[in-house]
Structure formats: C-alpha cells, structure tokens
C-alpha cells in the first residue's frame, strides 16, 4: 500500500534536520523517493533488471571563439555582356539554324566574309544570329581616322571575376546552452565575419593626390594611358553589319585606358538554436542524439566597378620595328608584336571628354528555416572530448538586389555608329531594385575537440574565474544552395540601354576554424 501523503515538512525527507516549516526539497517531495531525482529508469539488460537513477544535474555552458573564415569566391563570369558564340566550323558567329526542309542551303554553305572575327572565311546563309550579344572587341579611333575594331584580346583585355579567389578573414562565434542529466539539452549560437574586400586595379586616376585631367595627359605625352587596363563588352542596341553577309553583331565594348578598377565585399552572420533529444545510442564513451532547431543566415555581397576612359584617340607606339599591320595603331587585324600598349605621343587627339563609368550591385540574402541533425560525442569526462554534428535544413531565402551606376556605355562606338547620340551630353545614370523569394537547401558539418589544458599552465590554472573552463578548437563548413552573387547577377547594357538585375545563383559555402574557451557552470 502507498504511504500517506507527506505534509509540507516531513523530517524524514528534509535535510538537514530542523529546517523551518514550509521548506521543501527541490523540486518537490515525492511519495516514492528522496527529492531532487531528475531521471529514474528501470530497464532490462542481458537478462537482468536494472534501475538507473540520476540526480537532477543541469550543466550550463558558454563559449566564445575567435575564427578564421573562408567565404566562396564571387564567381568566374567575365565583366560585361555575353559574347556572340563563335562557330569553329564556319569561323563565323554561331546562331540558330534556319530550317530549310531540304529546299534551301544546308548548314555550312553560303557566302560572305566574316572580317570582324579575323577569320576571313564564309558565313553560312542557313544560320542567323538571333540573340543580343556583342563582339568582345573595342573600337579605337586613331589619329585622323575612323573607329577601328581591334580583335586582339590582349590589347584590350576583358577582365573577369576569376581575378578573385575565396574571401578569407577573421571573425567571432559564441554559444550558450545546457545539457540535462538524461543527455537532452538546448543551445543557441551565433557567428560573424566581415566585411572583407578583394580589389583589382589597373591604371590610376590621381598623381600625388591630384586628379588626372586631359591637359595632364597631353603634357605627359599620353604616358598615363595604357590599353592593357581593361575593357567591358556591352550590348548598347546598335548593330554593325559590315562584312557579315546580312548578320548583325551588337558592338559596344568600352575601353578604360586610364583606370580600370573593380572589387567585391563579402559579409556573413548567422544564428541558430537547437534542442537535443535524449540519446538514441549511449555507451560509456559514446553518445548519439538527434536534434531539431531553427537557423537564420545573412549573406551580403557587393560588386563595384569603376572605369575611366581618357577620351583620346591615338595610334599605338611600338617598342621595336614591325612589318605589316598595326604600325602606330593600324587596322584591327594587324600584328601587335612589339607594341608598348601606350599611345604614340605625336598622334594624341581629344575625341570627347574624359568620363568615369560606375556600376554597383548589392545582393543581400536573408535565409531562415527549420533544421534537423545528429550530434555525436566521443569520450567520457571533462579532461578530453571530441564531438561533432551534422545538420540539414530547408531555408526560406529572401534576396534583396539593389543596383545603381552611371555612364555605362561606349562613347567611341556611339559617336561612330549612332548617328549623333552622345552619352556624355545626356543623363546616363540608372538604378533599380528587386526582391525575390525562393527556397535554399542547407548542410552544415562541425567537428570540435575540448580539453582541460588550462590546468597545465602555471599561474593560469590558479585564476579562479577560469575554474571549470576548457580550451576548444574546431572546424565547421556550411553549404547553401541557390544563392545569388552580386558580380554575376548583372545584365550589362550600354547607353542608351540601361543595365539591369539578372539573378545568377550557385552553390555557396563558408567555412571557419575556431579557437576559444568554454566555461561550464
């Protein structure tokens, strides 16, 4: 039979004896056993009945770590519009085949000279270029001449995001939580890194802090100009059909012979909370327990471009005698061996005002959603332990795009082919914004080692505030699918058209090495 219910103060249960009336054991008096029992389990093992009783023993922990972070590179796309595909068979622009149903020309037939590609072969009449792309060759107006296409990419190189690798920098992370006597628990953590910047620059816009002007360029015989700085191919709505047998190429690659600069900035911060269930598997030195939780992740990236076109036309100077073609600039198909990639001082002439082109694109991805996973602990006791956890999640991803810029266009090409449209005589500023919601999967893997090595360090081991403190180090990597990146999410168009936002998504990741302390209480 059960014994009678206890009163509020039973001397057989309370300790020490003689406590005032109204005092009770924590959390309450049980009619079956002493107070402060958190877990009581009776189970069968190897044919024997076992009983396991655990005192209520919630252990809190808090940690703070310094981290060394790595963030995925900003992409590998070239700056500017897409190129017209090149057909290796016909040596001409690659387009859709015109269906002839056996009644007309077949692919590869036809006539026409494809001069702008430098191939000099026929262009089949059974193909047509149907998309708005550009020949990636800028125009240069030599002294006393007309605009000429230069087909050598090493003369006016088209730059790309390949100039940048993965972003690396320092950050911090912290965690707070507890574990109960039965292995269940809860934690909340956060981490941050950035903003970190990578830059690429060719040329200059100042001398000893003084902005460069066209007068300064003339006084220095054009030595400040350099065609190897870079160029950006643009679709600007005008077509050149010269020598292409009726097919049209959208031309408009802008050169920046004074300054060519672009950079990317990256920043990541995040937080998650997890509830740990009682272990699925528990041995003396191993625990395996499931977890459920939620996560927030903020990924911010900015792409910025700045270029300055001198406004000069010129022939190219040579460092050694050359034969045929590009003597002092020459035609687009001439040889460039021996060129200095700088102007011949005697051929400098101002065709239009020097101008600055700007392009900035910001992308901020806000991700939030549920996650599940497994945590596994190896080791028993506090002296040394290794643990890890694997997490998968499904995140709602809100992407906010914001773009703005000015003077993105090919002034030289406009003056040569647009019948008088002048970008610099008009307002060429533009801006746009866009918000897109979609879903992104997530996977994270963490490994952590903890050891009481502070007890081995003289003086440090005698510091009272470091009691019950362990050193820990670990590694974590997070993968997120369908993440937009700023440098690859631009539809480059030249004036009078306007560039716009064109989201491009890829697999994104960040990883971090962490070193810090964990306090237990």
C-alpha positions as CSV (number, residue, x, y, z in Angstrom):
1,X,0.0,0.0,0.0
2,X,1.1,3.6,-0.6
3,X,2.1,5.5,2.4
4,X,0.0,8.6,3.3
5,X,0.8,11.9,1.5
6,X,3.6,13.9,3.0
7,X,2.9,17.2,4.7
8,X,4.7,20.3,3.8
9,X,7.6,19.5,6.1
10,X,8.5,15.8,6.6
11,X,11.5,15.3,8.8
12,X,12.3,12.0,7.2
13,X,12.9,13.7,3.8
14,X,14.3,17.1,4.6
15,X,18.0,17.5,5.3
16,X,19.5,18.9,7.4
17,X,17.1,18.4,10.3
18,X,15.3,21.2,11.9
19,X,14.7,23.4,8.9
20,X,11.9,25.9,9.2
21,X,8.3,25.0,8.4
22,X,7.4,25.5,4.7
23,X,10.8,24.4,3.3
24,X,10.6,21.6,0.7
25,X,13.3,19.7,-1.2
26,X,13.9,20.7,-4.8
27,X,11.8,20.4,-6.8
28,X,9.1,18.8,-4.7
29,X,8.5,15.9,-2.2
30,X,7.9,12.6,-3.9
31,X,5.9,9.8,-2.2
32,X,8.3,7.3,-3.6
33,X,11.8,8.5,-3.0
34,X,14.0,11.3,-1.9
35,X,13.7,14.7,-3.6
36,X,15.9,16.1,-6.4
37,X,15.7,13.0,-8.6
38,X,15.7,14.0,-12.2
39,X,15.6,10.7,-14.0
40,X,14.5,7.2,-12.9
41,X,14.6,4.4,-15.4
42,X,14.1,0.7,-15.0
43,X,15.2,-1.5,-17.9
44,X,16.4,-5.0,-18.8
45,X,19.9,-5.7,-19.9
46,X,21.4,-9.1,-20.6
47,X,18.5,-10.8,-18.7
48,X,18.8,-8.7,-15.6
49,X,16.5,-5.9,-14.5
50,X,18.5,-2.7,-14.0
51,X,17.4,0.6,-12.3
52,X,19.1,3.8,-13.1
53,X,18.6,6.9,-11.0
54,X,20.1,10.3,-11.9
55,X,20.1,13.3,-9.7
56,X,18.9,16.5,-11.3
57,X,22.1,17.9,-12.7
58,X,21.7,20.5,-15.4
59,X,25.1,21.7,-16.6
60,X,25.2,25.1,-18.4
61,X,28.0,26.1,-20.7
62,X,29.0,29.2,-22.6
63,X,31.8,29.6,-25.1
64,X,33.5,32.4,-27.1
65,X,35.8,31.6,-30.0
66,X,38.0,33.5,-32.5
67,X,37.5,32.2,-36.0
68,X,39.4,32.2,-39.3
69,X,36.8,32.2,-42.1
70,X,36.7,31.4,-45.7
71,X,33.9,32.5,-48.0
72,X,33.2,31.3,-51.5
73,X,34.7,33.3,-54.3
74,X,32.4,35.8,-56.1
75,X,32.2,33.7,-59.3
76,X,34.1,33.4,-62.6
77,X,32.0,35.4,-65.1
78,X,33.6,38.0,-67.3
79,X,32.6,41.6,-66.8
80,X,30.1,42.7,-69.4
81,X,27.6,41.3,-71.8
82,X,27.7,37.8,-73.2
83,X,29.8,37.2,-76.4
84,X,28.3,36.1,-79.7
85,X,29.2,32.4,-79.9
86,X,31.9,31.5,-82.3
87,X,31.4,28.7,-84.7
88,X,34.6,26.7,-85.1
89,X,33.4,25.1,-88.3
90,X,32.3,28.2,-90.2
91,X,34.6,30.7,-88.4
92,X,31.6,32.9,-88.0
93,X,29.0,33.9,-85.5
94,X,27.1,30.9,-84.2
95,X,23.3,31.2,-84.4
96,X,20.2,29.1,-84.8
97,X,20.0,27.0,-88.0
98,X,17.3,28.3,-90.4
99,X,15.1,25.3,-91.2
100,X,15.2,24.8,-95.0
101,X,13.4,21.4,-95.1
102,X,15.7,20.3,-97.8
103,X,14.7,23.1,-100.2
104,X,17.5,25.6,-99.5
105,X,21.0,26.0,-98.3
106,X,22.4,23.5,-95.8
107,X,24.5,24.3,-92.7
108,X,28.0,25.3,-93.7
109,X,27.0,26.6,-97.2
110,X,26.7,30.1,-98.4
111,X,29.0,33.1,-98.9
112,X,30.1,36.1,-97.0
113,X,33.3,37.4,-95.5
114,X,33.4,37.5,-91.7
115,X,36.0,40.2,-91.2
116,X,35.3,41.3,-87.7
117,X,36.2,37.8,-86.3
118,X,39.5,37.9,-88.1
119,X,38.7,34.5,-89.6
120,X,38.2,35.6,-93.2
121,X,36.0,32.6,-94.0
122,X,32.5,32.2,-95.3
123,X,29.4,32.8,-93.2
124,X,26.6,30.3,-94.0
125,X,23.4,31.8,-95.0
126,X,21.5,29.0,-93.3
127,X,22.5,30.4,-89.9
128,X,21.2,33.5,-88.2
129,X,22.3,35.4,-85.1
130,X,19.1,35.8,-83.1
131,X,20.4,36.9,-79.7
132,X,21.7,40.3,-78.5
133,X,25.3,39.7,-77.7
134,X,28.5,41.5,-78.6
135,X,31.8,41.0,-80.3
136,X,34.2,41.5,-77.4
137,X,36.4,43.9,-79.4
138,X,36.6,47.6,-78.6
139,X,36.8,50.4,-81.1
140,X,39.8,52.8,-81.1
141,X,39.8,55.9,-83.2
142,X,43.3,56.6,-84.4
143,X,44.7,60.0,-85.2
144,X,42.9,61.4,-88.2
145,X,41.0,58.2,-88.9
146,X,37.7,56.4,-88.3
147,X,36.9,54.0,-85.5
148,X,38.5,50.6,-86.0
149,X,37.8,47.2,-84.4
150,X,40.8,45.7,-82.5
151,X,40.3,41.9,-82.4
152,X,43.3,41.1,-80.1
153,X,42.0,40.4,-76.6
154,X,45.5,41.0,-75.2
155,X,45.4,44.6,-76.5
156,X,42.1,45.5,-74.7
157,X,41.7,42.6,-72.2
158,X,38.3,41.6,-71.0
159,X,38.6,41.1,-67.2
160,X,36.6,38.6,-65.2
161,X,35.8,37.7,-61.6
162,X,38.5,35.0,-61.9
163,X,40.9,37.6,-60.5
164,X,39.4,36.9,-57.1
165,X,39.7,33.7,-55.0
166,X,37.8,32.7,-51.9
167,X,37.5,35.5,-49.4
168,X,39.5,34.9,-46.2
169,X,39.3,36.8,-42.9
170,X,38.7,36.7,-39.2
171,X,35.5,36.7,-37.1
172,X,33.9,35.5,-33.9
173,X,31.4,33.0,-32.7
174,X,29.7,32.3,-29.4
175,X,27.4,29.7,-27.9
176,X,25.2,29.3,-24.8
177,X,23.2,26.3,-23.6
178,X,22.8,23.4,-21.2
179,X,22.6,19.6,-21.0
180,X,20.4,17.7,-18.6
181,X,21.3,14.6,-16.7
182,X,19.5,12.4,-19.3
183,X,21.5,13.8,-22.2
184,X,18.9,16.2,-23.5
185,X,19.6,19.9,-23.8
186,X,19.4,23.2,-25.6
187,X,21.8,25.6,-27.2
188,X,21.8,28.9,-29.1
189,X,24.8,30.1,-31.1
190,X,25.9,32.9,-33.4
191,X,28.8,33.8,-35.7
192,X,30.0,36.7,-37.7
193,X,32.7,37.6,-40.3
194,X,33.5,40.5,-42.5
195,X,33.0,42.7,-44.3
196,X,36.1,41.7,-46.3
197,X,37.1,43.2,-49.6
198,X,39.1,42.0,-52.6
199,X,40.2,44.5,-55.3
200,X,41.7,44.6,-58.8
201,X,43.1,47.8,-60.2
202,X,44.9,48.8,-63.4
203,X,45.9,52.4,-64.0
204,X,45.4,55.4,-61.9
205,X,43.2,58.5,-61.5
206,X,45.5,60.7,-59.4
207,X,49.1,61.8,-59.2
208,X,50.2,62.7,-55.7
209,X,46.6,63.2,-54.8
210,X,45.8,65.5,-57.8
211,X,43.1,64.2,-60.1
212,X,44.3,63.5,-63.7
213,X,42.9,65.7,-66.4
214,X,43.2,65.6,-70.2
215,X,45.6,68.5,-70.0
216,X,47.9,66.5,-67.8
217,X,47.7,63.5,-70.2
218,X,48.8,65.8,-73.1
219,X,51.6,67.3,-71.1
220,X,52.9,63.9,-70.3
221,X,52.7,62.7,-73.9
222,X,50.0,60.2,-73.1
223,X,52.3,58.0,-70.9
224,X,49.5,57.7,-68.4
225,X,47.3,55.8,-70.8
226,X,47.5,52.0,-71.1
227,X,45.3,49.8,-73.3
228,X,46.0,46.8,-71.1
229,X,44.0,48.2,-68.2
230,X,40.8,46.5,-69.4
231,X,37.6,46.8,-71.3
232,X,33.9,45.9,-70.8
233,X,31.8,44.4,-73.7
234,X,28.3,46.0,-73.8
235,X,25.0,45.4,-75.7
236,X,24.0,49.0,-76.5
237,X,21.4,48.4,-79.1
238,X,23.3,49.4,-82.3
239,X,24.4,46.9,-84.8
240,X,27.3,46.7,-87.3
241,X,26.7,44.6,-90.4
242,X,29.9,45.4,-92.3
243,X,31.4,42.4,-93.9
244,X,29.0,39.9,-92.3
245,X,26.6,38.9,-95.1
246,X,23.5,40.2,-93.5
247,X,24.0,39.1,-90.0
248,X,24.3,41.7,-87.3
249,X,26.6,41.9,-84.3
250,X,25.8,44.2,-81.4
251,X,29.0,46.2,-80.9
252,X,30.0,48.4,-78.0
253,X,33.0,47.3,-76.0
254,X,34.1,50.2,-73.9
255,X,37.8,50.7,-73.2
256,X,39.2,52.2,-70.0
257,X,42.7,53.3,-70.8
258,X,43.2,55.5,-67.7
259,X,41.7,53.5,-64.9
260,X,40.1,50.0,-64.6
261,X,39.0,49.0,-61.0
262,X,36.6,46.5,-59.6
263,X,36.1,45.0,-56.2
264,X,33.9,42.7,-54.2
265,X,32.9,42.9,-50.5
266,X,31.5,39.9,-48.5
267,X,30.0,39.6,-45.1
268,X,28.3,36.7,-43.3
269,X,26.5,36.5,-40.0
270,X,24.2,33.8,-38.6
271,X,22.5,32.3,-35.6
272,X,20.8,29.0,-34.8
273,X,19.1,27.3,-31.9
274,X,18.9,23.5,-31.3
275,X,17.0,21.2,-29.0
276,X,18.9,18.0,-28.2
277,X,16.8,14.9,-27.5
278,X,17.8,12.0,-25.2
279,X,20.5,9.8,-26.8
280,X,19.4,7.2,-29.4
281,X,22.6,5.3,-28.6
282,X,24.5,5.6,-25.3
283,X,27.7,3.8,-24.3
284,X,30.3,4.6,-21.7
285,X,32.3,6.7,-24.2
286,X,29.9,7.4,-27.0
287,X,26.5,9.2,-27.4
288,X,24.4,9.7,-30.4
289,X,21.5,12.0,-30.1
290,X,19.1,13.7,-32.6
291,X,18.5,17.5,-32.7
292,X,15.8,19.8,-34.1
293,X,16.2,23.5,-34.4
294,X,16.0,26.7,-36.5
295,X,18.5,28.9,-38.2
296,X,18.9,32.4,-39.5
297,X,21.7,33.3,-42.0
298,X,22.5,36.6,-43.6
299,X,24.8,36.7,-46.7
300,X,25.8,40.1,-48.0
301,X,27.8,40.7,-51.1
302,X,28.6,43.9,-53.1
303,X,30.2,44.3,-56.5
304,X,31.6,47.6,-57.5
305,X,33.2,48.7,-60.9
306,X,34.9,52.0,-61.7
307,X,36.5,52.8,-65.0
308,X,37.8,56.0,-66.6
309,X,38.1,56.5,-70.4
310,X,40.6,59.2,-71.4
311,X,38.5,60.4,-74.3
312,X,41.6,60.3,-76.6
313,X,42.1,58.8,-80.0
314,X,45.7,57.7,-80.8
315,X,47.9,55.3,-82.6
316,X,49.8,52.7,-80.6
317,X,53.5,53.2,-80.1
318,X,55.9,50.4,-80.9
319,X,58.9,49.3,-78.9
320,X,60.5,47.6,-81.9
321,X,60.1,47.8,-85.7
322,X,57.2,45.8,-87.0
323,X,56.2,44.8,-90.5
324,X,52.6,44.9,-91.8
325,X,49.5,45.8,-89.9
326,X,49.5,47.8,-86.7
327,X,52.2,50.3,-87.4
328,X,51.2,53.0,-84.9
329,X,47.8,51.5,-84.3
330,X,46.9,50.2,-87.7
331,X,43.8,48.1,-88.6
332,X,42.0,45.6,-86.4
333,X,43.7,42.6,-88.0
334,X,47.2,43.9,-87.9
335,X,50.1,42.4,-85.8
336,X,50.7,43.9,-82.4
337,X,54.1,42.4,-81.7
338,X,56.3,44.9,-80.1
339,X,53.6,47.4,-79.1
340,X,54.0,49.3,-75.8
341,X,50.2,49.3,-75.3
342,X,50.6,53.0,-74.9
343,X,49.9,55.9,-77.3
344,X,52.3,57.4,-79.8
345,X,52.6,60.9,-78.4
346,X,52.5,62.5,-81.8
347,X,49.1,61.1,-82.6
348,X,47.1,62.1,-79.5
349,X,43.9,63.9,-80.2
350,X,40.8,64.5,-78.0
351,X,37.7,62.9,-79.4
352,X,35.4,63.5,-76.4
353,X,35.6,64.5,-72.7
354,X,37.2,62.1,-70.3
355,X,34.5,60.3,-68.3
356,X,34.0,58.0,-65.4
357,X,31.9,54.8,-65.5
358,X,30.4,53.4,-62.3
359,X,28.5,50.2,-61.6
360,X,27.4,48.9,-58.1
361,X,25.3,45.9,-57.4
362,X,24.4,44.8,-53.8
363,X,22.8,41.4,-53.0
364,X,21.6,40.5,-49.5
365,X,20.3,37.0,-48.9
366,X,18.2,36.5,-45.7
367,X,17.7,32.9,-45.0
368,X,15.6,31.4,-42.2
369,X,14.1,28.0,-41.6
370,X,14.0,24.7,-39.7
371,X,16.8,22.2,-39.4
372,X,17.4,18.7,-38.1
373,X,20.5,16.7,-37.4
374,X,22.6,14.4,-35.3
375,X,25.2,15.1,-32.6
376,X,27.8,12.5,-31.7
377,X,30.1,12.7,-28.6
378,X,33.2,10.7,-28.1
379,X,34.9,10.5,-24.7
380,X,33.7,10.4,-21.1
381,X,34.5,13.1,-18.6
382,X,35.8,16.6,-18.9
383,X,39.5,16.1,-19.5
384,X,39.2,15.4,-23.2
385,X,36.3,15.0,-25.5
386,X,35.6,15.2,-29.3
387,X,32.2,15.8,-30.7
388,X,30.6,16.7,-34.0
389,X,27.2,17.3,-35.5
390,X,25.7,17.1,-39.0
391,X,22.7,19.3,-39.8
392,X,20.4,19.7,-42.8
393,X,17.9,22.4,-43.3
394,X,15.4,24.0,-45.7
395,X,15.7,27.7,-45.7
396,X,13.3,30.4,-47.0
397,X,15.5,32.8,-48.9
398,X,14.6,36.4,-49.4
399,X,17.0,38.1,-51.8
400,X,17.2,41.9,-52.0
401,X,19.0,43.3,-55.0
402,X,19.9,47.0,-55.4
403,X,21.9,48.3,-58.4
404,X,23.0,51.8,-59.4
405,X,25.5,53.3,-61.8
406,X,26.4,56.0,-64.3
407,X,28.0,56.3,-67.8
408,X,27.9,52.6,-68.6
409,X,28.3,52.8,-72.4
410,X,30.8,53.0,-75.3
411,X,31.1,56.7,-76.1
412,X,33.5,56.0,-79.0
413,X,31.2,53.5,-80.6
414,X,28.1,55.7,-80.1
415,X,29.8,58.6,-81.9
416,X,30.8,56.4,-84.8
417,X,27.6,54.4,-85.3
418,X,24.6,56.0,-83.6
419,X,24.0,59.0,-85.8
420,X,24.9,61.5,-83.2
421,X,23.7,60.1,-79.8
422,X,26.1,61.4,-77.2
423,X,26.1,59.7,-73.8
424,X,28.0,62.5,-72.1
425,X,25.5,65.1,-73.3
426,X,22.7,63.3,-71.5
427,X,21.9,61.9,-68.1
428,X,23.2,58.3,-68.1
429,X,22.5,57.5,-64.5
430,X,20.4,54.4,-63.7
431,X,19.2,52.5,-60.7
432,X,17.0,49.5,-60.0
433,X,16.0,47.2,-57.1
434,X,14.3,43.8,-56.9
435,X,13.2,41.3,-54.2
436,X,12.9,37.6,-54.9
437,X,11.7,34.8,-52.5
438,X,12.6,31.2,-53.0
439,X,13.9,28.1,-51.1
440,X,17.5,27.1,-50.5
441,X,18.8,23.8,-49.0
442,X,21.4,23.9,-46.3
443,X,24.0,21.4,-45.0
444,X,26.5,22.0,-42.1
445,X,29.2,19.8,-40.7
446,X,31.0,20.6,-37.4
447,X,33.9,18.9,-35.5
448,X,35.1,20.1,-32.1
449,X,37.8,19.0,-29.7
450,X,37.7,20.1,-26.0
451,X,40.5,19.6,-23.4
452,X,41.3,20.9,-19.9
453,X,44.8,22.1,-20.9
454,X,44.5,25.3,-18.9
455,X,45.1,23.3,-15.7
456,X,48.6,22.6,-17.1
457,X,49.6,26.2,-17.4
458,X,51.3,27.8,-14.4
459,X,49.6,30.9,-13.0
460,X,46.6,30.5,-15.4
461,X,45.5,27.4,-13.5
462,X,45.3,29.4,-10.3
463,X,42.9,32.0,-11.7
464,X,39.5,31.5,-10.0
465,X,37.4,32.8,-13.0
466,X,39.0,30.1,-15.2
467,X,37.9,27.2,-13.0
468,X,35.8,24.7,-14.9
469,X,37.0,26.2,-18.2
470,X,38.2,24.1,-21.1
471,X,40.1,25.0,-24.3
472,X,38.4,24.0,-27.5
473,X,39.2,24.1,-31.3
474,X,37.1,23.0,-34.2
475,X,36.2,23.3,-37.8
476,X,32.8,23.9,-39.4
477,X,31.7,24.2,-43.0
478,X,28.3,25.3,-44.3
479,X,26.8,24.8,-47.8
480,X,23.8,26.7,-49.1
481,X,22.2,26.0,-52.5
482,X,20.7,28.6,-54.8
483,X,22.5,31.7,-53.5
484,X,22.7,34.8,-55.8
485,X,26.1,36.6,-56.1
486,X,26.4,40.3,-56.9
487,X,29.1,40.2,-59.6
488,X,27.3,37.5,-61.6
489,X,23.8,39.0,-61.3
490,X,24.2,41.9,-63.7
491,X,22.8,42.2,-67.2
492,X,25.3,44.6,-68.7
493,X,23.9,47.0,-71.2
494,X,25.4,50.2,-72.6
495,X,23.8,53.6,-73.1
496,X,21.1,54.3,-74.4
497,X,20.1,51.0,-72.9
498,X,20.3,50.5,-69.1
499,X,21.9,47.7,-67.2
500,X,19.6,45.7,-65.1
501,X,19.5,43.0,-62.4
502,X,19.7,39.4,-63.7
503,X,19.9,36.9,-60.8
504,X,22.5,34.2,-61.2
505,X,22.5,31.5,-58.4
506,X,25.1,28.9,-57.5
507,X,26.2,26.7,-54.6
508,X,27.6,28.9,-51.9
509,X,29.8,27.9,-48.9
510,X,31.6,29.3,-45.9
511,X,34.0,27.5,-43.5
512,X,35.7,28.5,-40.3
513,X,38.4,27.3,-38.0
514,X,37.6,28.2,-34.4
515,X,39.8,28.6,-31.2
516,X,38.4,29.6,-27.9
517,X,37.3,28.8,-24.3
518,X,34.2,27.2,-22.9
519,X,33.0,27.9,-19.3
520,X,30.9,25.3,-17.5
521,X,28.7,26.1,-14.5
